[in-house]
């Protein structure tokens, strides 16, 4: 597996954002976004991992960077759970590496776009045993959440910022909204923002992420 892209800040790192790309993209996809955020977050390291290349059923079996196989789109996303857990283990190792380098887990954030967002939601709320700084969920969904989501006390203390496009035809807005509502109902400090866009990222969205992170890292 490829090594993650690591973007060091201009000052000594005392915080970290681990940011997962979407299906078919790569670790360089969000490099410009991370660099833009670092102009404000002067002591925050960004770690951008690379998904393995594997066949994706819904794309005719073509091989592409994918955190897990998507086997069907309806009535709900049918996914390869074992591959999701493999990707979760990768994220956990990245968290542990940052913790072991001296970063307080309370200043480590997980972010993910689309399929990457599904991985970070699963990791933060159902697998990581401690409490992280928070989660940023961009244009994503939560295939492992249920309506009666039960979370550990440590998981409930992790705030989440959910962002979605009102014209998203890849991950329709109701899928993202459902994940947000599950977390809110489970007692998580959840924030929701939607934008007049498709399955993409807008400059205003990045500014909002920067403000949200700056508030929690102050």
C-alpha positions as CSV (number, residue, x, y, z in Angstrom):
1,X,0.0,0.0,0.0
2,X,1.2,3.5,-0.8
3,X,2.5,5.7,2.0
4,X,0.2,8.6,3.0
5,X,1.0,12.1,1.8
6,X,2.0,14.1,4.9
7,X,1.8,17.9,4.8
8,X,3.8,19.5,7.7
9,X,2.7,22.9,9.0
10,X,4.9,26.0,9.2
11,X,5.0,25.7,13.0
12,X,5.7,22.7,15.3
13,X,2.8,20.3,14.8
14,X,0.4,20.1,17.8
15,X,-2.7,18.9,15.9
16,X,-3.5,16.6,13.0
17,X,-6.2,16.0,10.4
18,X,-6.3,12.6,8.7
19,X,-8.3,13.1,5.5
20,X,-9.6,10.3,3.3
21,X,-10.3,10.8,-0.4
22,X,-13.3,9.4,-2.3
23,X,-13.8,6.5,-4.6
24,X,-11.5,6.6,-7.6
25,X,-9.4,9.5,-6.4
26,X,-6.0,9.4,-4.7
27,X,-4.1,10.9,-1.8
28,X,-3.3,14.1,-3.8
29,X,-7.0,14.9,-4.4
30,X,-7.3,17.0,-1.2
31,X,-3.8,18.4,-1.1
32,X,-4.9,21.8,-2.3
33,X,-7.6,21.9,0.3
34,X,-5.2,20.9,3.1
35,X,-2.7,23.5,2.0
36,X,-5.4,26.2,2.0
37,X,-6.5,25.2,5.5
38,X,-2.9,25.2,6.8
39,X,-2.7,28.9,5.9
40,X,-5.0,29.4,8.9
41,X,-4.1,26.3,11.0
42,X,-0.4,27.0,11.3
43,X,0.4,24.1,13.6
44,X,-1.8,21.4,12.1
45,X,-0.3,18.5,10.2
46,X,-2.4,16.9,7.4
47,X,-2.1,13.1,6.7
48,X,-3.7,12.1,3.4
49,X,-3.7,8.3,3.0
50,X,-4.1,6.3,-0.3
51,X,-6.9,3.7,-0.7
52,X,-5.8,0.4,-2.3
53,X,-6.7,-0.3,-5.9
54,X,-9.3,-3.0,-6.2
55,X,-12.3,-4.1,-8.3
56,X,-15.5,-2.1,-7.7
57,X,-18.6,-4.1,-8.5
58,X,-20.9,-1.1,-9.3
59,X,-18.3,0.2,-11.8
60,X,-18.3,-3.0,-13.8
61,X,-15.5,-4.6,-11.8
62,X,-13.0,-2.0,-12.9
63,X,-10.0,-1.6,-10.6
64,X,-9.7,1.8,-8.9
65,X,-8.7,3.3,-5.6
66,X,-11.4,2.2,-3.2
67,X,-11.7,1.9,0.5
68,X,-14.1,-0.9,0.0
69,X,-16.2,-2.6,-2.7
70,X,-19.7,-1.2,-3.3
71,X,-21.7,-4.2,-4.5
72,X,-25.1,-2.5,-5.1
73,X,-26.6,1.0,-4.8
74,X,-30.2,0.2,-3.9
75,X,-32.2,-0.1,-1.9
76,X,-29.2,0.9,0.3
77,X,-25.5,0.8,-0.3
78,X,-24.4,-2.9,-0.2
79,X,-20.7,-2.9,0.7
80,X,-17.9,-5.4,1.5
81,X,-17.7,-5.1,5.3
82,X,-14.4,-6.9,5.5
83,X,-12.8,-4.3,3.2
84,X,-14.3,-1.5,5.3
85,X,-12.8,-3.0,8.4
86,X,-9.4,-3.3,6.7
87,X,-9.6,0.4,5.8
88,X,-10.7,1.2,9.4
89,X,-7.6,-0.6,10.7
90,X,-5.5,1.5,8.5
91,X,-7.0,4.7,9.9
92,X,-6.6,3.4,13.4
93,X,-2.9,2.8,12.7
94,X,-2.5,6.4,11.4
95,X,-4.2,7.8,14.5
96,X,-1.9,5.7,16.7
97,X,1.1,6.9,14.8
98,X,0.1,10.6,15.4
99,X,-0.6,9.9,19.0
100,X,2.8,8.2,19.4
101,X,4.5,11.2,17.8
102,X,3.2,13.4,20.6
103,X,-0.1,14.7,19.2
104,X,-2.9,14.6,21.8
105,X,-5.8,12.4,20.4
106,X,-8.1,15.3,21.5
107,X,-6.4,17.3,18.7
108,X,-6.6,14.6,16.1
109,X,-9.5,14.9,13.6
110,X,-10.8,12.5,11.0
111,X,-12.1,13.9,7.7
112,X,-13.4,12.1,4.7
113,X,-15.2,12.7,1.4
114,X,-17.8,10.4,0.1
115,X,-16.6,6.8,0.5
116,X,-13.7,8.1,2.7
117,X,-16.3,9.8,4.9
118,X,-18.1,6.5,5.5
119,X,-14.8,5.0,6.7
120,X,-14.0,7.8,9.1
121,X,-17.6,7.8,10.6
122,X,-17.3,4.1,11.1
123,X,-13.8,4.4,12.6
124,X,-14.5,7.3,15.0
125,X,-17.9,6.2,16.3
126,X,-17.8,2.4,16.2
127,X,-14.2,1.4,16.4
128,X,-11.8,3.9,18.0
129,X,-11.8,3.2,21.7
130,X,-11.0,6.8,22.8
131,X,-12.1,10.3,22.1
132,X,-10.7,12.2,19.1
133,X,-11.0,16.0,18.4
134,X,-13.9,15.4,16.0
135,X,-15.0,14.3,12.5
136,X,-15.6,16.1,9.3
137,X,-18.0,14.2,7.0
138,X,-18.1,15.6,3.5
139,X,-20.8,14.4,1.0
140,X,-21.0,11.1,2.6
141,X,-23.2,8.5,4.3
142,X,-22.9,5.9,7.1
143,X,-23.6,2.3,5.9
144,X,-22.9,0.9,9.3
145,X,-25.2,3.1,11.3
146,X,-28.7,2.1,12.5
147,X,-31.6,4.2,13.5
148,X,-31.1,3.2,17.2
149,X,-27.3,3.9,17.1
150,X,-25.8,3.1,20.5
151,X,-22.4,4.7,21.1
152,X,-19.8,4.4,23.8
153,X,-19.5,7.4,26.1
154,X,-16.1,8.2,24.6
155,X,-17.5,8.3,21.1
156,X,-20.4,10.6,22.1
157,X,-17.9,13.3,23.0
158,X,-16.6,13.6,19.4
159,X,-18.3,16.5,17.6
160,X,-19.1,16.0,13.9
161,X,-19.5,18.5,11.1
162,X,-21.6,17.1,8.3
163,X,-21.5,18.9,4.9
164,X,-23.5,18.0,1.8
165,X,-24.5,19.3,-1.6
166,X,-28.2,19.8,-2.2
167,X,-27.8,18.7,-5.8
168,X,-25.6,15.7,-5.1
169,X,-26.7,12.9,-7.4
170,X,-23.9,10.4,-6.3
171,X,-24.6,10.4,-2.6
172,X,-28.1,12.0,-2.4
173,X,-28.6,14.5,0.4
174,X,-31.0,12.3,2.4
175,X,-28.3,9.7,2.9
176,X,-26.0,12.3,4.4
177,X,-28.8,13.7,6.5
178,X,-29.6,10.3,7.8
179,X,-26.1,9.8,9.2
180,X,-26.2,13.3,10.8
181,X,-29.6,12.5,12.4
182,X,-28.3,9.1,13.7
183,X,-25.4,10.8,15.5
184,X,-27.5,13.7,16.8
185,X,-30.0,11.2,18.2
186,X,-27.2,9.3,19.9
187,X,-26.1,12.4,21.8
188,X,-23.2,13.6,19.5
189,X,-22.7,17.4,19.1
190,X,-23.5,17.3,15.4
191,X,-23.6,20.2,13.0
192,X,-25.2,20.2,9.5
193,X,-24.5,22.5,6.5
194,X,-25.7,22.0,2.9
195,X,-24.6,23.9,-0.1
196,X,-26.0,24.5,-3.6
197,X,-23.6,22.0,-5.3
198,X,-23.3,18.5,-6.6
199,X,-20.8,15.8,-5.4
200,X,-18.0,18.2,-5.0
201,X,-16.3,20.7,-2.7
202,X,-16.9,24.5,-2.7
203,X,-14.6,27.3,-1.4
204,X,-17.2,28.4,1.1
205,X,-17.3,24.8,2.4
206,X,-13.6,24.9,3.0
207,X,-13.8,28.2,4.8
208,X,-16.5,26.7,7.0
209,X,-14.3,23.7,7.8
210,X,-11.4,26.1,8.6
211,X,-13.6,28.0,11.1
212,X,-14.9,24.8,12.7
213,X,-11.4,23.4,13.2
214,X,-10.0,26.7,14.4
215,X,-12.7,26.9,17.1
216,X,-11.8,23.5,18.4
217,X,-8.0,24.0,18.2
218,X,-8.0,27.4,19.9
